[in-house]
């Protein structure tokens, strides 16, 4: 009997796109009967992968936003003497 961990490793080898395509087309996910994980396990695996991707993208967005704000503040500080001299 194949365990859920074995199925998840098999789904990892197939990749998200292949699993999503096979689920959408109601095809067997595995290439052999013993490698055919249950549909609910495959859906849960896809959901977990999508959540991980969203968290990574969110973390990346926040990091870039913080760097942009710090850079803008640094640019204002660096340009202030020039602007001050220009205004006089």
C-alpha positions as CSV (number, residue, x, y, z in Angstrom):
1,X,0.0,0.0,0.0
2,X,1.3,3.4,-0.9
3,X,1.3,6.1,1.8
4,X,0.3,9.7,1.5
5,X,3.9,10.8,1.7
6,X,4.8,8.5,-1.2
7,X,1.9,10.1,-3.2
8,X,3.1,13.6,-2.3
9,X,6.7,12.8,-3.4
10,X,5.2,11.4,-6.7
11,X,3.2,14.6,-7.2
12,X,6.3,16.6,-6.6
13,X,8.1,14.7,-9.4
14,X,5.2,15.4,-11.7
15,X,4.9,19.1,-10.9
16,X,2.0,21.4,-10.4
17,X,1.1,22.0,-14.0
18,X,0.9,18.3,-14.9
19,X,-1.2,17.5,-11.8
20,X,-3.5,20.5,-12.5
21,X,-3.9,19.5,-16.1
22,X,-4.7,15.9,-15.3
23,X,-7.2,16.9,-12.6
24,X,-8.9,19.4,-14.9
25,X,-9.3,16.7,-17.6
26,X,-10.4,14.0,-15.2
27,X,-7.4,11.9,-16.2
28,X,-5.6,9.4,-14.0
29,X,-2.9,11.3,-12.2
30,X,-0.4,8.4,-12.0
31,X,1.1,6.5,-14.9
32,X,0.4,3.1,-13.1
33,X,-2.4,2.0,-10.9
34,X,-0.1,1.9,-7.8
35,X,1.0,5.5,-8.5
36,X,-2.5,6.9,-8.8
37,X,-3.1,9.2,-5.7
38,X,-6.6,10.0,-4.6
39,X,-8.1,13.1,-6.2
40,X,-8.7,14.8,-2.9
41,X,-5.1,14.3,-1.9
42,X,-4.0,15.8,-5.2
43,X,-6.3,18.8,-4.8
44,X,-5.0,19.3,-1.2
45,X,-1.4,19.1,-2.5
46,X,-2.2,21.7,-5.2
47,X,-3.8,24.0,-2.6
48,X,-0.8,23.7,-0.4
49,X,1.5,24.6,-3.2
50,X,-0.6,27.6,-4.2
51,X,-0.6,28.8,-0.6
52,X,3.2,28.5,-0.4
53,X,3.6,30.4,-3.7
54,X,1.3,33.2,-2.4
55,X,3.2,33.5,0.8
56,X,6.5,33.7,-1.1
57,X,5.1,36.4,-3.4
58,X,3.8,38.3,-0.5
59,X,7.1,38.2,1.3
60,X,8.9,39.3,-1.8
61,X,6.5,42.2,-2.4
62,X,6.9,43.5,1.2
63,X,10.7,43.2,0.9
64,X,10.8,45.2,-2.4
65,X,8.4,47.8,-0.9
66,X,10.6,48.3,2.2
67,X,13.7,48.7,0.0
68,X,11.9,51.2,-2.3
69,X,10.8,53.3,0.7
70,X,14.3,53.3,2.2
71,X,15.8,54.2,-1.2
72,X,13.3,57.1,-1.6
73,X,14.2,58.4,1.9
74,X,17.9,58.2,1.1
75,X,17.4,60.0,-2.2
76,X,15.5,62.8,-0.5
77,X,18.2,63.1,2.1
78,X,20.9,63.2,-0.6
79,X,19.1,65.7,-2.7
80,X,18.1,68.0,0.1
81,X,21.3,70.2,0.1
82,X,21.1,70.7,-3.7
83,X,17.4,71.6,-3.5
84,X,18.1,73.9,-0.6
85,X,20.9,75.7,-2.5
86,X,18.8,76.0,-5.6
87,X,15.9,77.5,-3.7
88,X,18.1,80.4,-2.4
